[in-house]
Amino acid sequence: MSKILIRGAKVLGGEAQDVLIDGETIAAVGADLDAGDATVIEAAGRILLPGLVDLHTHLREPGREDSETVLTGTRAAASGGYTAVFAMANTFPVADTAGVVEQVWRLGKESGYCDVQPIGAVTVGLEGKKLAELGAMHESAARVTVFSDDGKCVDDAVIMRRALEYVKAFGGVVAQHAQEPRLTEGAQMNEGVVSAELGLGGWPAVAEESVIARDVLLAEHVGSRVHICHLSTAGSVEIVRWAKSRGIDVTAEVTPHHLLLTDELVRSYNPVYKVNPPLRTEADVMALREALADGTIDIVATDHAPHPHEDKDCEWAAAAMGMVGLETALAVVQQTMVETGLLDWAGVAERMSFAPARIGGLPHHGRPVSAGEPANLTLVDTSYRGVVDPAHFASRSRNTPYEGRELPGRVTHTFLRGRATVVDGTLA
């Protein structure tokens, strides 16, 4: 690999510095570094962040390659500034054995655009009845440490307790999709004023909050770690805040779309806004932003959920739930958190790189931008403004809720262990 000098970038939003990459490693950080024989990237005014890490991505392979593949998903991730993603287990077949998680892990190695860390299913077939091969998946080449039935809630308290006990033995974590199934039968959107006016089945906040309350108490009882996926209500924020005040080992994530969009958009009946958990109220959005700012919510995770055109271009009731998010996540966070003054860029780095790598146990990602560290980096032009056009996405699917919306910021370069995966906004 050749040497690369990133000149004059604001590291984590601070003072302008030069960053010299030599091979897979950051060789030096400082002012007026000698370029020597390095390729120079003029980065004055841009923000340099550690490579982003997404703890919640659906890559769909194996089984739903019409929606996404590991290759197309990691290309989308690199475009969005990510150097590592955690791939959810709801594939076909389900990632509930060592064999399937190793397959996904190896596909990630072959793609070369970002590291792929598989998430193992908690239960066999995501059916919630019997624990999957948690130990075997952890001992596999993929070294799985995060387990989730995302898409389905582990609603049986005994199964959830056993999973928490099991992963404690090797420092793993159970990531819960908090949705009480009997409270959400037939649910189409957030339960509230808008659902009542539209006559659509409501997904009540308590269906999320009751599961979170149960699981933080189970985690306290067992002395294990629990992670709350895509937290979406103000009440959920208060439960997590209370749990942390008791010293319970709980972490939580919020998606970009829950930081920006509200259930008022469902009045359009456009299925692009159909997602699980559903878009909530403006009051919930504001509570989520404040919780992300004060650390109650630990990370931003995309819940990137690609679907083919036919699964979204239909009537609302028949449409699949989910949105793509890897290529727009950083822009939404810039708009909702940085430009509102709730977070600085160092705070963004904590919530989109350092903390997710720490929660997921990725030792070579989410590292400081300093000499001797792996050169996993993202360079962002924060002055850029552009209208989202999904036709230009690297993802195989186009189900974005931001089409036609102006968003700030653009990833100009992404480096995975010193190798450029994105150059001047274009995939390498």
Secondary structure as GFF3:
##gff-version 3
##sequence-region A 1 428
A	DSSP	beta_strand	4	11	.	.	.	ID=ss1
A	DSSP	beta_strand	16	22	.	.	.	ID=ss2
A	DSSP	beta_strand	25	30	.	.	.	ID=ss3
A	DSSP	beta_strand	39	42	.	.	.	ID=ss4
A	DSSP	beta_strand	47	50	.	.	.	ID=ss5
A	DSSP	beta_strand	52	57	.	.	.	ID=ss6
A	DSSP	alpha_helix	70	79	.	.	.	ID=ss7
A	DSSP	beta_strand	82	87	.	.	.	ID=ss8
A	DSSP	alpha_helix	98	111	.	.	.	ID=ss9
A	DSSP	beta_strand	115	118	.	.	.	ID=ss10
A	DSSP	three_ten_helix	124	126	.	.	.	ID=ss11
A	DSSP	alpha_helix	134	139	.	.	.	ID=ss12
A	DSSP	beta_strand	146	147	.	.	.	ID=ss13
A	DSSP	alpha_helix	157	168	.	.	.	ID=ss14
A	DSSP	beta_strand	173	176	.	.	.	ID=ss15
A	DSSP	three_ten_helix	181	183	.	.	.	ID=ss16
A	DSSP	beta_strand	189	190	.	.	.	ID=ss17
A	DSSP	alpha_helix	193	198	.	.	.	ID=ss18
A	DSSP	beta_strand	202	203	.	.	.	ID=ss19
A	DSSP	alpha_helix	205	222	.	.	.	ID=ss20
A	DSSP	beta_strand	226	228	.	.	.	ID=ss21
A	DSSP	alpha_helix	234	245	.	.	.	ID=ss22
A	DSSP	beta_strand	250	254	.	.	.	ID=ss23
A	DSSP	alpha_helix	256	260	.	.	.	ID=ss24
A	DSSP	three_ten_helix	263	268	.	.	.	ID=ss25
A	DSSP	three_ten_helix	271	273	.	.	.	ID=ss26
A	DSSP	alpha_helix	282	294	.	.	.	ID=ss27
A	DSSP	beta_strand	299	300	.	.	.	ID=ss28
A	DSSP	alpha_helix	309	312	.	.	.	ID=ss29
A	DSSP	three_ten_helix	316	318	.	.	.	ID=ss30
A	DSSP	alpha_helix	329	333	.	.	.	ID=ss31
A	DSSP	pi_helix	334	338	.	.	.	ID=ss32
A	DSSP	alpha_helix	345	349	.	.	.	ID=ss33
A	DSSP	pi_helix	350	354	.	.	.	ID=ss34
A	DSSP	alpha_helix	355	360	.	.	.	ID=ss35
A	DSSP	beta_strand	377	387	.	.	.	ID=ss36
A	DSSP	three_ten_helix	390	392	.	.	.	ID=ss37
A	DSSP	beta_strand	406	416	.	.	.	ID=ss38
A	DSSP	beta_strand	419	423	.	.	.	ID=ss39
A	DSSP	beta_strand	426	427	.	.	.	ID=ss40
###
